[in-house]
Amino acid sequence: MKTQMSKKGRSLSRFYASFRKDIVYIGNQKAMIHLFHDVSRQCSKITTEKYSTSFASAIKLLHKDLRTPIYNIYGFVRFADEIVDTFHGHDQQGLLQQFKSETYDAIERGISLNPILHSFQMTVNEFGIAPNLIDAFFTSMEQDLKKLEYDQQAYNEYIYGSAEVVGLMCLNIFCDGEMEQYHTLKPYAQSLGAAFQKVNFLRDLKADTQTLERMYFPGCTFLNFSEIEKQQIEADIKKDFEHAYEGIIRLPIKARFGVYVAYKYYMSLFNKIRKVKAKRIMEERIRIPNYYKAMILAKAGVRSQFNML
């Protein structure tokens, strides 16, 4: 009897030991996939911080729950933008198509060995970002490899795909599934994205026309960008900013301050561009110095504290 019981005891001991090993193994597997998730998210965060100190600063002012998914969106957008704007001497068309294919594959599979795409697919799948927004984005990126000049329709389509949909992706995060709120704020988010992009066009006019040989503004030419054309473009941007502000003050509180600071950064850059002649922005890139960005942040903080946004 004792021998039989001891055999049973040894069998049970071996079973429990094996069971514990299985639990440890499964726990290690989960820990490793979480590590991969974290590494991927860190890649998107570093990409944001290295490429845009202004946006990185504004993202840090969002509620902590919102920061990581916004970093993930920026990392994805930045890599696509680098393909069409920077990778000269390489097969840009092939690289963009590969990046596009791998993006959709990552979203469908729920994983990618490209850490930027892995972090992006996590955000897309977690927040249910609509595929048509990603489609429109890639359409605009493809236009950068084809078009040198734009008519009004192509310009509007490019602005939508390159900027407005990025604002809508972010709005999806800010609203966190509240679709009624999302649809209410949607036109304001589009206006803000459009304003940011049009300011970028003015800021980067020298590089776009001389290096990339692009002219986004309809009816304008490489050789003759006049004061009248500049003023017309600025009037259009001003309307976008005014409309966007109406939405910013209605954003969820967790997102409002960070978006407001980004808005103020760009408004300051826009106001500086408005003060210079058309000829000058064809010759140099207008910038906002870091000390002035710090002042913008401080003033925005005071306004937020006193509920004056």
LUMSEMI-33935 format. One record per residue: residue number from 1; z, x, y of N, C-alpha, C in turn. Coordinates in Angstrom, 3 decimals. Last residue first. Layout:
% residues N
     i       n_zz       n_xx       n_yy      ca_zz      ca_xx      ca_yy       c_zz       c_xx       c_yy
   NUM          Z          X          Y          Z          X          Y          Z          X          Y
...
END
This chain:
% residues 309
     i       n_zz       n_xx       n_yy      ca_zz      ca_xx      ca_yy       c_zz       c_xx       c_yy
   309    -22.767     -9.251     78.813    -24.112     -8.888     78.365    -25.141     -9.934     78.763
   308    -20.105     -9.523     79.454    -21.070     -9.689     80.534    -22.497     -9.312     80.109
   307    -17.522     -9.132     78.312    -18.372    -10.264     77.897    -19.430    -10.590     78.942
   306    -16.244     -6.846     78.849    -15.939     -7.960     79.750    -16.847     -9.182     79.487
   305    -17.364     -5.238     76.931    -15.911     -5.453     76.918    -15.521     -6.653     77.772
   304    -20.029     -5.127     77.753    -19.670     -5.795     76.498    -18.187     -6.146     76.461
   303    -19.818     -3.661     80.085    -20.339     -5.025     80.143    -19.969     -5.815     78.901
   302    -18.881     -1.246     79.000    -18.059     -1.984     79.974    -18.506     -3.443     80.034
   301    -21.065     -0.518     77.390    -19.739     -0.738     76.799    -18.836     -1.546     77.709
   300    -23.042     -0.126     79.270    -23.194     -1.219     78.307    -21.865     -1.561     77.667
   299    -22.017      2.164     80.506    -22.155      0.927     81.280    -22.268     -0.283     80.354
   298    -22.194      3.973     78.333    -20.905      3.687     78.974    -20.952      2.369     79.743
   297    -24.963      3.984     77.792    -24.005      3.560     76.769    -22.674      3.165     77.391
   296    -25.922      5.046     80.186    -26.356      3.714     79.743    -25.360      3.151     78.738
   295    -24.769      7.588     80.106    -24.388      6.652     81.162    -24.752      5.213     80.777
   294    -26.150      8.653     77.959    -24.696      8.502     77.864    -24.179      7.531     78.919
   293    -28.685      8.743     79.043    -28.449      7.871     77.887    -26.952      7.615     77.711
   292    -28.257     10.719     80.903    -28.493      9.363     81.398    -28.320      8.350     80.267
   291    -27.962     12.938     79.306    -26.823     12.544     80.132    -26.990     11.111     80.641
   290    -30.538     13.126     78.128    -29.389     12.723     77.313    -28.196     12.268     78.154
   289    -33.260     11.712     80.071    -32.366     12.806     79.666    -31.120     12.282     78.951
   288    -36.140     10.143     79.039    -34.820      9.855     79.603    -33.880     10.969     79.148
   287    -39.561     11.115     79.828    -38.370     11.058     78.979    -37.143     10.598     79.769
   286    -43.082     11.087     79.600    -41.891     10.732     80.382    -40.700     10.548     79.439
   285    -45.298     13.589     79.033    -44.517     12.557     78.333    -43.238     12.308     79.121
   284    -48.193     14.101     81.138    -46.912     14.479     80.548    -46.212     13.287     79.916
   283    -50.689     13.094     81.860    -50.498     14.543     81.863    -49.196     14.986     81.215
   282    -50.730     10.450     82.062    -51.824     11.027     81.287    -51.651     12.536     81.133
   281    -48.712     10.042     83.787    -48.416      9.745     82.377    -49.565     10.157     81.463
   280    -50.038     10.774     86.188    -48.959     11.615     85.650    -48.686     11.315     84.183
   279    -51.881      8.769     86.723    -52.376     10.114     86.422    -51.294     10.957     85.756
   278    -50.258      6.639     87.426    -51.015      6.582     86.176    -51.478      7.975     85.756
   277    -47.095      7.709     88.801    -48.505      7.370     88.908    -49.179      7.396     87.539
   276    -43.839      6.242     88.240    -44.767      7.375     88.315    -46.205      6.869     88.336
   275    -42.282      4.022     87.913    -42.173      4.733     89.193    -43.178      5.879     89.337
   274    -42.589      3.154     85.340    -43.140      2.325     86.417    -43.166      3.074     87.756
   273    -41.092      5.008     83.936    -42.554      5.051     83.833    -43.197      4.268     84.975
   272    -38.543      4.081     84.553    -38.938      5.421     84.990    -40.462      5.558     84.967
   271    -38.576      1.603     83.302    -38.413      1.662     84.761    -38.807      3.031     85.324
   270    -38.785      2.454     80.618    -39.845      1.643     81.235    -39.771      1.723     82.758
   269    -36.333      3.723     80.277    -37.565      4.492     80.138    -38.724      3.757     80.814
   268    -34.687      1.480     80.643    -34.562      2.634     81.528    -35.810      3.500     81.476
   267    -35.483     -0.110     78.517    -35.673     -0.605     79.885    -35.595      0.548     80.882
   266    -34.640      1.465     76.407    -36.077      1.283     76.634    -36.366      0.729     78.028
   265    -31.847      1.311     76.715    -32.528      2.602     76.640    -33.998      2.444     77.031
   264    -31.491     -1.473     76.579    -31.228     -0.782     77.839    -31.869      0.612     77.862
   263    -32.131     -1.925     73.857    -32.883     -2.604     74.917    -32.712     -1.876     76.256
   262    -30.072     -0.483     72.686    -31.463     -0.069     72.457    -32.376     -0.662     73.527
   261    -27.939     -2.098     73.600    -28.029     -0.704     74.033    -29.446     -0.170     73.826
   260    -28.497     -4.505     72.236    -28.490     -4.479     73.703    -28.625     -3.045     74.223
   259    -28.120     -3.743     69.624    -29.469     -4.122     70.058    -29.558     -4.073     71.579
   258    -25.331     -3.265     69.681    -26.264     -2.209     69.311    -27.677     -2.494     69.779
   257    -24.335     -5.838     70.400    -24.118     -4.680     71.256    -25.112     -3.557     70.957
   256    -25.192     -7.681     68.292    -25.564     -7.844     69.697    -25.453     -6.546     70.511
   255    -24.375     -7.704     65.672    -25.605     -6.992     65.996    -25.824     -6.841     67.495
   254    -22.096     -9.186     65.517    -22.096     -7.895     64.822    -23.313     -7.048     65.193
   253    -22.714    -11.591     66.756    -21.892    -10.634     67.481    -21.935     -9.247     66.847
   252    -26.118    -12.624     66.539    -24.762    -12.557     65.965    -23.994    -11.404     66.580
   251    -27.790    -13.200     69.731    -27.680    -12.562     68.422    -26.258    -12.699     67.864
   250    -28.073    -14.042     72.261    -27.793    -15.080     71.253    -27.686    -14.508     69.842
   249    -28.814    -11.968     73.792    -27.496    -12.541     74.093    -27.116    -13.656     73.126
   248    -31.406    -11.590     72.756    -30.355    -10.595     72.511    -28.973    -11.201     72.736
   247    -32.974    -13.676     73.777    -32.577    -13.673     72.367    -31.442    -12.719     72.071
   246    -33.283    -12.965     76.401    -32.755    -14.303     76.098    -32.299    -14.398     74.646
   245    -34.559    -10.517     76.148    -33.150    -10.541     76.561    -32.502    -11.902     76.258
   244    -37.218    -11.209     75.577    -36.381    -10.616     74.535    -34.896    -10.713     74.879
   243    -38.165    -12.051     78.073    -38.049    -13.021     76.975    -37.110    -12.501     75.896
   242    -38.077     -9.615     79.432    -37.330    -10.766     79.947    -37.118    -11.814     78.849
   241    -39.832     -8.034     77.883    -38.417     -7.670     78.010    -37.572     -8.863     78.469
   240    -42.272     -9.414     78.287    -41.712     -9.238     76.939    -40.221     -8.932     77.005
   239    -42.595     -9.115     81.044    -42.430    -10.456     80.467    -41.815    -10.377     79.078
   238    -42.958     -6.325     81.137    -41.818     -6.943     81.831    -41.541     -8.348     81.283
   237    -45.409     -6.049     79.868    -44.196     -5.525     79.229    -42.949     -6.168     79.842
   236    -47.093     -7.178     81.816    -47.026     -7.759     80.472    -45.745     -7.322     79.756
   235    -46.717     -5.381     83.876    -46.365     -6.793     84.091    -46.218     -7.509     82.751
   234    -47.780     -3.071     82.732    -46.344     -3.132     83.044    -45.884     -4.566     83.274
   233    -50.485     -3.723     82.662    -49.764     -3.473     81.409    -48.258     -3.604     81.634
   232    -50.964     -3.843     85.392    -51.186     -5.024     84.560    -50.434     -4.899     83.236
   231    -50.437     -1.193     86.157    -49.613     -2.285     86.684    -49.769     -3.565     85.874
   230    -52.533      0.157     84.812    -51.126      0.470     84.518    -50.216     -0.671     84.979
   229    -54.756     -0.915     86.105    -54.557     -1.128     84.666    -53.106     -0.892     84.279
   228    -54.276      0.106     88.677    -54.365     -1.348     88.461    -54.128     -1.662     86.994
   227    -54.419      2.857     88.284    -53.157      2.260     88.716    -53.150      0.751     88.462
   226    -56.438      3.663     85.314    -56.197      3.431     86.737    -54.811      2.845     87.011
   225    -57.818      5.997     83.449    -56.711      5.054     83.351    -56.180      4.839     84.762
   224    -60.449      7.308     82.330    -60.132      6.668     83.616    -59.080      5.578     83.428
   223    -60.889      8.406     79.844    -61.125      9.249     81.020    -60.665      8.635     82.329
   222    -60.401      6.500     77.890    -59.729      7.794     77.819    -59.763      8.517     79.167
   221    -59.997      3.161     79.230    -60.771      4.268     78.673    -59.955      5.540     78.688
   220    -59.188     -0.286     78.571    -58.910      1.006     79.203    -59.726      2.098     78.511
   219    -59.627     -2.562     77.110    -60.338     -2.420     78.373    -60.096     -1.119     79.094
   218    -56.382     -2.607     75.620    -57.749     -3.144     75.714    -58.361     -2.932     77.095
   217    -54.610      0.217     74.623    -54.701     -0.831     75.631    -56.151     -1.310     75.794
   216    -54.900      2.338     72.802    -54.479      1.035     72.317    -54.738     -0.074     73.331
   215    -56.900      4.817     72.050    -56.516      4.073     73.250    -56.200      2.656     72.800
   214    -56.884      8.034     70.522    -56.694      6.581     70.431    -56.410      6.024     71.818
   213    -56.853     10.781     69.877    -58.076     10.118     70.347    -58.022      8.604     70.133
   212    -54.740     12.387     69.342    -55.120     11.436     68.299    -56.390     10.658     68.635
   211    -54.822     14.014     71.712    -54.646     14.589     70.380    -55.158     13.661     69.289
   210    -55.429     12.390     73.946    -55.948     13.751     73.859    -55.867     14.349     72.461
   209    -54.292      9.818     73.531    -55.672      9.954     73.991    -56.234     11.346     73.743
   208    -51.700     10.308     72.534    -52.593      9.358     71.863    -54.047      9.580     72.247
   207    -50.618     12.125     74.403    -50.833     12.538     73.014    -51.819     11.627     72.295
   206    -50.646     10.454     76.754    -51.283     11.770     76.728    -51.605     12.202     75.298
   205    -49.117      8.207     76.016    -50.535      8.066     76.362    -51.279      9.402     76.299
   204    -46.511      7.753     75.352    -47.284      8.686     74.516    -48.767      8.698     74.845
   203    -45.617      5.840     77.183    -44.938      7.142     77.110    -45.818      8.188     76.418
   202    -47.306      3.686     76.524    -47.364      4.306     77.848    -46.755      5.709     77.831
   201    -46.483      3.226     73.861    -47.890      3.509     74.165    -48.032      4.194     75.524
   200    -43.763      2.622     74.221    -44.157      3.822     73.477    -45.596      4.217     73.789
   199    -44.099      0.188     75.495    -43.505      1.296     76.248    -43.836      2.618     75.558
   198    -45.104     -1.207     73.314    -45.962     -1.016     74.491    -45.418      0.084     75.401
   197    -42.868     -1.190     71.613    -44.103     -0.521     71.213    -45.012     -0.245     72.410
   196    -40.932     -2.665     73.053    -40.664     -1.286     72.645    -41.969     -0.542     72.351
   195    -42.292     -5.146     73.242    -41.946     -4.386     74.446    -41.702     -2.917     74.115
   194    -42.427     -5.895     70.517    -43.653     -5.679     71.288    -43.378     -4.835     72.533
   193    -39.707     -6.202     69.923    -40.508     -5.216     69.206    -41.779     -4.872     69.962
   192    -39.135     -8.310     71.687    -38.462     -7.021     71.846    -39.244     -5.916     71.141
   191    -40.775    -10.348     70.691    -40.968     -9.867     72.066    -40.320     -8.501     72.270
   190    -39.651    -10.710     68.173    -41.031    -10.245     68.287    -41.307     -9.687     69.684
   189    -37.173    -11.709     68.881    -37.243    -10.422     68.173    -38.651     -9.841     68.261
   188    -37.986    -14.140     69.960    -37.337    -13.154     70.831    -37.383    -11.754     70.200
   187    -39.013    -15.521     67.737    -39.916    -15.156     68.842    -39.314    -14.119     69.792
   186    -36.527    -15.647     66.046    -37.750    -14.933     65.671    -38.653    -14.580     66.861
   185    -34.367    -17.248     66.475    -34.409    -15.966     67.187    -35.706    -15.195     66.959
   184    -34.910    -19.437     64.808    -34.639    -19.652     66.238    -34.836    -18.366     67.042
   183    -35.128    -18.236     62.336    -36.327    -18.853     62.922    -36.136    -19.151     64.412
   182    -32.424    -17.384     62.010    -33.541    -16.434     61.979    -34.767    -17.022     62.677
   181    -31.021    -19.787     61.964    -30.782    -18.831     63.048    -31.935    -17.834     63.145
   180    -32.038    -20.740     59.574    -32.216    -21.526     60.794    -32.035    -20.625     62.022
   179    -31.202    -18.812     57.728    -32.623    -18.931     58.048    -32.889    -19.776     59.297
   178    -29.018    -16.624     57.141    -28.978    -17.840     57.955    -30.385    -18.109     58.511
   177    -29.263    -14.147     55.905    -29.519    -15.359     55.120    -29.455    -16.659     55.882
   176    -28.524    -12.363     58.069    -27.884    -12.347     56.746    -28.018    -13.684     56.011
   175    -29.208    -11.715     60.642    -28.892    -13.128     60.356    -28.310    -13.332     58.964
   174    -29.689     -8.968     60.449    -28.694     -9.461     61.396    -28.252    -10.889     61.055
   173    -31.787     -8.847     58.592    -30.485     -8.236     58.287    -29.403     -8.854     59.170
   172    -33.782    -10.132     60.015    -33.403    -10.634     58.695    -32.040    -10.108     58.289
   171    -34.060     -8.410     62.127    -33.457     -9.723     62.379    -33.006    -10.361     61.073
   170    -35.439     -6.351     60.836    -34.066     -6.120     61.318    -33.344     -7.446     61.562
   169    -37.857     -7.683     60.395    -37.100     -7.142     59.260    -35.636     -6.935     59.657
   168    -38.561     -8.176     63.041    -38.240     -9.311     62.171    -37.503     -8.857     60.914
   167    -39.101     -5.611     63.977    -38.033     -6.394     64.593    -37.599     -7.558     63.718
   166    -41.283     -5.181     62.347    -40.102     -4.326     62.170    -38.886     -5.007     62.799
   165    -43.099     -6.980     63.359    -42.571     -7.230     62.010    -41.356     -6.356     61.721
   164    -43.628     -5.807     65.865    -42.947     -7.099     65.795    -42.363     -7.354     64.408
   163    -44.921     -3.291     65.121    -43.656     -3.373     65.864    -42.922     -4.699     65.679
   162    -47.253     -3.356     63.650    -46.584     -2.068     63.812    -45.195     -2.180     64.424
   161    -48.148     -6.036     63.644    -47.898     -5.332     62.394    -47.096     -4.051     62.535
   160    -48.301     -6.695     66.435    -47.538     -7.513     65.482    -47.160     -6.693     64.243
   159    -49.990     -4.693     67.410    -48.617     -4.809     67.923    -47.753     -5.605     66.942
   158    -52.334     -5.402     66.018    -51.692     -4.105     65.788    -50.234     -4.135     66.248
   157    -52.897     -7.891     67.070    -52.629     -7.767     65.635    -51.920     -6.453     65.324
   156    -53.365     -7.213     69.739    -52.276     -8.140     69.401    -51.896     -8.021     67.924
   155    -55.612     -5.517     69.362    -54.393     -5.015     70.001    -53.197     -5.891     69.628
   154    -57.490     -7.290     68.370    -57.048     -6.184     67.524    -55.742     -5.580     68.049
   153    -57.730     -8.956     70.648    -57.286     -9.500     69.368    -56.748     -8.396     68.459
   152    -58.653     -7.168     72.671    -57.386     -7.893     72.820    -56.853     -8.409     71.491
   151    -59.828     -4.099     71.100    -60.010     -5.258     71.964    -58.707     -6.056     71.936
   150    -59.216     -0.583     71.075    -58.863     -1.922     70.622    -59.315     -2.970     71.632
   149    -60.308      2.575     69.702    -60.087      1.683     70.830    -59.913      0.259     70.306
   148    -60.265      3.705     67.222    -59.998      4.573     68.354    -59.719      3.762     69.610
   147    -59.357      2.874     63.881    -59.735      2.481     65.236    -59.366      3.530     66.271
   146    -58.449      4.234     61.486    -59.821      3.742     61.673    -60.192      3.581     63.131
   145    -55.859      4.797     61.181    -56.780      5.764     60.589    -58.241      5.378     60.813
   144    -54.616      2.638     62.267    -54.458      3.917     62.961    -55.392      4.990     62.405
   143    -55.019      0.678     60.380    -55.847      0.653     61.589    -55.758      1.978     62.348
   142    -52.978      1.222     58.595    -54.355      1.515     58.186    -55.298      1.529     59.389
   141    -50.848      0.203     60.063    -50.900      1.640     59.779    -52.315      2.065     59.364
   140    -51.506     -2.531     59.982    -51.523     -1.804     61.253    -51.575     -0.295     61.043
   139    -51.158     -3.011     57.251    -52.454     -3.281     57.881    -52.568     -2.522     59.199
   138    -48.454     -2.482     56.895    -49.429     -1.547     56.339    -50.829     -1.778     56.915
   137    -47.413     -4.748     58.261    -47.092     -3.391     58.690    -48.130     -2.401     58.178
   136    -48.334     -6.872     56.745    -48.812     -6.714     58.128    -48.542     -5.310     58.648
   135    -46.864     -6.432     54.365    -48.334     -6.434     54.357    -48.883     -6.161     55.756
   134    -44.271     -6.820     55.282    -44.655     -5.488     54.812    -46.178     -5.362     54.775
   133    -44.437     -9.525     55.841    -44.064     -8.599     56.913    -44.480     -7.181     56.540
   132    -44.994    -10.668     53.387    -46.045    -10.711     54.409    -45.722     -9.802     55.606
   131    -42.606    -10.480     51.898    -43.700     -9.530     51.631    -44.765     -9.518     52.722
   130    -39.505    -10.787     53.663    -40.751    -11.414     53.208    -41.848    -10.376     52.998
   129    -36.431     -9.748     52.396    -37.445     -9.535     53.426    -38.797     -9.978     52.892
   128    -33.963    -10.203     51.023    -35.103    -11.102     50.867    -36.133    -10.972     51.981
   127    -31.859     -8.479     50.979    -31.914     -9.432     52.086    -33.131    -10.357     52.035
   126    -32.247     -6.999     48.609    -30.925     -7.570     48.920    -31.023     -8.683     49.956
   125    -34.905     -6.184     48.725    -34.470     -7.075     47.656    -33.116     -7.717     47.927
   124    -34.895     -4.552     51.039    -35.856     -5.660     50.890    -35.348     -6.663     49.868
   123    -32.896     -2.668     50.367    -32.725     -3.564     51.510    -33.639     -4.771     51.415
   122    -34.064     -1.432     48.167    -32.734     -2.037     48.040    -32.494     -3.039     49.162
   121    -36.395     -0.438     49.255    -36.483     -1.556     48.311    -35.135     -2.218     48.089
   120    -35.287      1.633     50.862    -35.981      0.501     51.481    -36.050     -0.683     50.522
   119    -34.272      3.389     48.976    -33.334      2.746     49.902    -33.985      1.534     50.566
   118    -36.721      4.052     47.739    -35.636      3.440     46.966    -34.655      2.725     47.888
   117    -38.166      5.248     49.761    -38.635      3.967     49.228    -37.553      3.275     48.399
   116    -36.568      7.510     50.072    -36.829      6.642     51.216    -37.276      5.269     50.740
   115    -36.615      8.710     47.501    -35.355      8.152     48.032    -35.547      7.239     49.240
   114    -38.717      8.145     44.944    -38.781      8.502     46.360    -37.554      7.892     47.039
   113    -38.287      6.893     42.618    -37.839      8.277     42.680    -37.988      8.842     44.085
   112    -37.045      3.559     42.750    -38.096      4.526     43.048    -37.495      5.914     43.056
   111    -36.484      0.108     41.846    -36.098      1.527     41.817    -37.311      2.369     42.195
   110    -37.430     -2.402     41.471    -36.048     -2.266     41.909    -35.557     -0.837     41.855
   109    -40.016     -3.079     40.846    -39.195     -2.473     39.806    -37.703     -2.448     40.172
   108    -40.912     -4.146     43.307    -41.019     -4.926     42.067    -40.088     -4.394     40.989
   107    -40.395     -2.091     45.102    -39.808     -3.410     45.340    -39.819     -4.231     44.052
   106    -41.949     -0.033     43.992    -40.495      0.124     44.103    -39.805     -1.220     44.272
   105    -44.511     -1.098     44.309    -44.013     -0.818     42.966    -42.491     -0.701     42.977
   104    -44.732     -1.144     47.074    -44.748     -2.417     46.339    -44.201     -2.236     44.921
   103    -44.587      1.679     47.495    -43.651      0.745     48.141    -43.577     -0.557     47.359
   102    -46.731      2.721     46.120    -45.390      3.051     45.638    -44.331      2.152     46.271
   101    -48.812      1.727     47.724    -48.713      1.324     46.322    -47.314      1.572     45.776
   100    -48.220      3.101     50.133    -48.254      1.637     50.085    -48.062      1.142     48.656
    99    -48.516      5.757     49.339    -47.223      5.306     49.866    -47.125      3.782     49.801
    98    -51.238      5.696     48.669    -50.239      6.027     47.656    -48.857      5.523     48.086
    97    -52.336      5.115     51.150    -52.541      4.180     50.039    -51.530      4.428     48.919
    96    -51.550      7.406     52.550    -51.065      6.095     52.976    -51.208      5.074     51.852
    95    -52.926      9.401     51.137    -51.465      9.430     51.200    -50.896      8.069     51.590
    94    -55.596      8.669     51.600    -55.059      8.677     50.246    -53.542      8.644     50.226
    93    -55.677      9.004     54.389    -56.007      7.709     53.788    -55.416      7.608     52.388
    92    -55.060     11.740     54.660    -54.160     10.718     55.200    -54.407      9.347     54.583
    91    -55.252     14.453     53.203    -55.930     13.188     52.913    -55.019     12.041     53.365
    90    -54.716     16.775     55.928    -54.439     16.243     54.593    -55.200     14.933     54.416
    89    -55.265     17.272     58.496    -55.652     18.314     57.559    -55.342     17.943     56.125
    88    -52.297     15.691     59.712    -53.694     16.067     59.898    -54.027     17.243     58.974
    87    -49.905     14.038     59.659    -50.401     14.802     58.507    -51.895     15.105     58.608
    86    -49.229     12.468     61.934    -48.859     13.881     61.855    -49.596     14.667     60.773
    85    -49.901      9.751     61.875    -49.842     10.451     63.167    -49.732     11.968     63.054
    84    -49.846      8.733     59.312    -51.026      8.457     60.142    -51.053      9.270     61.427
    83    -47.397      9.751     58.290    -48.645      9.921     57.549    -49.851      9.775     58.471
    82    -45.508      8.851     60.127    -45.809     10.274     60.047    -47.125     10.534     59.312
    81    -45.430      6.136     59.502    -45.932      6.557     60.809    -46.302      8.040     60.803
    80    -44.187      6.214     57.028    -45.551      5.690     57.138    -46.194      6.164     58.431
    79    -41.699      7.247     57.837    -42.542      8.008     56.916    -43.987      7.531     56.971
    78    -40.736      5.195     59.556    -41.002      6.534     60.082    -41.924      7.318     59.149
    77    -40.346      3.025     57.838    -41.322      2.926     58.925    -41.711      4.316     59.425
    76    -38.260      4.087     56.197    -39.543      3.635     55.636    -40.630      3.625     56.701
    75    -36.245      4.530     58.100    -36.765      5.628     57.278    -38.129      5.298     56.696
    74    -35.753      1.909     59.065    -36.316      2.935     59.952    -36.924      4.078     59.147
    73    -34.650      0.672     56.803    -35.908      0.173     57.369    -36.554      1.251     58.236
    72    -32.323      2.186     56.488    -33.298      2.116     55.400    -34.656      1.628     55.889
    71    -30.932      1.661     58.853    -31.394      3.022     58.575    -32.510      2.999     57.522
    70    -30.407     -1.008     58.234    -31.292     -0.698     59.364    -31.793      0.739     59.257
    69    -28.632     -0.810     56.027    -29.957     -1.431     55.855    -30.919     -1.166     57.010
    68    -26.447      0.634     57.404    -27.220      1.211     56.302    -28.567      0.522     56.104
    67    -25.427     -1.167     59.463    -26.040      0.135     59.757    -26.944      0.631     58.633
    66    -24.063     -3.478     58.932    -25.487     -3.582     59.274    -26.185     -2.229     59.345
    65    -21.407     -2.957     58.550    -22.125     -3.616     57.459    -23.637     -3.631     57.687
    64    -20.539     -1.961     61.009    -20.750     -1.021     59.909    -21.522     -1.645     58.744
    63    -22.330     -3.323     63.779    -21.222     -3.437     62.823    -21.540     -2.566     61.609
    62    -23.935     -0.856     65.905    -23.927     -2.088     65.121    -22.657     -2.139     64.274
    61    -23.829      1.649     66.852    -23.084      0.651     67.615    -23.130     -0.731     66.953
    60    -25.535      3.119     65.350    -24.101      3.386     65.172    -23.230      2.384     65.920
    59    -27.952      2.318     66.435    -27.565      1.811     65.112    -26.068      2.008     64.878
    58    -28.009      3.831     68.786    -27.886      2.375     68.875    -27.441      1.777     67.543
    57    -28.332      6.403     67.737    -27.145      6.084     68.539    -26.920      4.577     68.615
    56    -30.814      6.112     66.518    -29.646      6.455     65.702    -28.359      6.117     66.439
    55    -32.427      5.649     68.726    -32.225      4.581     67.759    -31.004      4.856     66.891
    54    -32.112      8.217     69.970    -31.805      6.969     70.683    -31.531      5.834     69.709
    53    -32.969     10.108     68.179    -31.559     10.111     68.548    -31.170      8.807     69.245
    52    -35.162     10.105     65.760    -34.895      9.304     66.959    -33.402      9.259     67.256
    51    -35.336     12.006     63.701    -36.550     11.586     64.390    -36.282     10.804     65.672
    50    -32.752     12.473     62.730    -33.600     13.604     63.092    -34.789     13.185     63.961
    49    -31.738      9.926     62.189    -31.033     10.800     63.131    -31.904     11.958     63.609
    48    -33.572      8.967     60.272    -33.383      8.278     61.553    -32.780      9.207     62.589
    47    -33.156     10.826     58.205    -34.483     10.656     58.796    -34.380     10.009     60.173
    46    -30.497     10.292     57.574    -30.852     11.596     58.143    -32.219     11.523     58.825
    45    -30.816      7.695     56.486    -29.965      7.916     57.665    -30.328      9.227     58.356
    44    -32.419      8.197     54.293    -32.910      7.324     55.363    -32.100      7.516     56.640
    43    -30.684      9.836     52.818    -31.995     10.347     53.242    -32.564      9.507     54.385
    42    -28.587      8.089     52.275    -28.344      9.219     53.170    -29.663      9.828     53.670
    41    -29.814      6.418     50.415    -29.419      5.878     51.724    -29.183      6.994     52.739
    40    -30.080      8.280     48.324    -31.264      7.657     48.921    -30.952      7.096     50.304
    39    -27.411      8.811     47.724    -28.287      9.900     48.151    -29.518      9.346     48.864
    38    -26.617      6.235     46.875    -26.016      6.832     48.068    -26.878      7.968     48.617
    37    -28.141      5.860     44.552    -28.251      4.913     45.673    -27.762      5.575     46.964
    36    -27.086      7.987     43.063    -28.507      7.994     43.440    -28.753      7.040     44.609
    35    -24.469      7.072     42.764    -24.697      8.330     43.459    -26.149      8.422     43.929
    34    -24.948      4.828     41.240    -24.380      4.643     42.582    -24.568      5.910     43.414
    33    -25.772      6.093     38.948    -26.761      5.285     39.677    -26.256      4.999     41.081
    32    -23.341      7.386     38.250    -24.523      8.188     38.571    -25.565      7.363     39.319
    31    -21.616      5.268     37.709    -21.281      6.197     38.783    -22.510      6.977     39.217
    30    -22.876      4.141     35.510    -22.768      3.372     36.757    -22.468      4.288     37.928
    29    -22.512      6.253     33.689    -23.858      5.795     34.048    -23.839      5.048     35.375
    28    -19.738      6.321     33.494    -20.447      7.462     34.072    -21.851      7.088     34.508
    27    -19.303      3.862     32.258    -18.742      4.104     33.583    -19.436      5.263     34.282
    26    -20.548      4.358     29.832    -21.092      3.312     30.701    -20.600      3.500     32.130
    25    -18.780      6.381     28.931    -20.212      6.656     29.095    -20.857      5.647     30.043
    24    -16.344      5.012     28.808    -16.466      6.163     29.702    -17.926      6.456     29.990
    23    -17.047      3.151     26.828    -16.641      2.678     28.148    -16.792      3.806     29.177
    22    -17.515      4.854     24.670    -18.598      4.003     25.176    -18.293      3.526     26.593
    21    -14.973      5.927     24.331    -16.073      6.811     24.715    -17.235      6.019     25.310
    20    -13.619      3.636     23.487    -13.237      4.263     24.760    -14.339      5.193     25.264
    19    -14.886      3.250     21.043    -14.997      2.220     22.078    -14.679      2.799     23.464
    18    -14.035      5.479     19.627    -15.465      5.307     19.909    -15.681      4.317     21.038
    17    -11.314      4.867     19.549    -11.749      6.106     20.189    -13.216      6.020     20.578
    16    -11.366      2.496     18.090    -10.906      2.460     19.480    -11.322      3.716     20.239
    15    -12.342      3.520     15.619    -13.059      2.450     16.340    -12.674      2.445     17.819
    14    -10.368      5.345     14.879    -11.729      5.822     15.138    -12.524      4.799     15.940
    13     -8.241      3.538     14.594     -8.148      4.603     15.596     -9.530      5.135     15.957
    12     -9.150      1.986     12.468     -8.951      1.366     13.777     -8.891      2.416     14.884
    11     -9.126      3.967     10.502    -10.383      3.288     10.866    -10.281      2.649     12.238
    10     -6.431      4.581     10.362     -7.369      5.616     10.791     -8.694      5.001     11.242
     9     -5.443      2.110      9.488     -5.026      2.635     10.780     -5.980      3.685     11.299
     8     -6.617      1.934      6.961     -6.956      0.942      7.980     -6.608      1.448      9.379
     7     -5.304      4.092      5.810     -6.766      4.116      5.921     -7.234      3.136      6.981
     6     -2.709      3.191      5.889     -3.046      4.363      6.686     -4.551      4.485      6.858
     5     -2.869      1.040      4.139     -2.562      0.784      5.548     -2.953      1.970      6.419
     4     -3.379      2.429      1.714     -4.348      1.449      2.224     -4.138      1.175      3.707
     3     -1.038      3.921      1.522     -2.333      4.615      1.625     -3.377      3.694      2.212
     2      0.856      1.918      1.237      0.909      2.791      2.405     -0.420      3.490      2.641
     1      0.000      0.836     -1.213      0.000      0.000      0.000      0.000      0.866      1.257
END
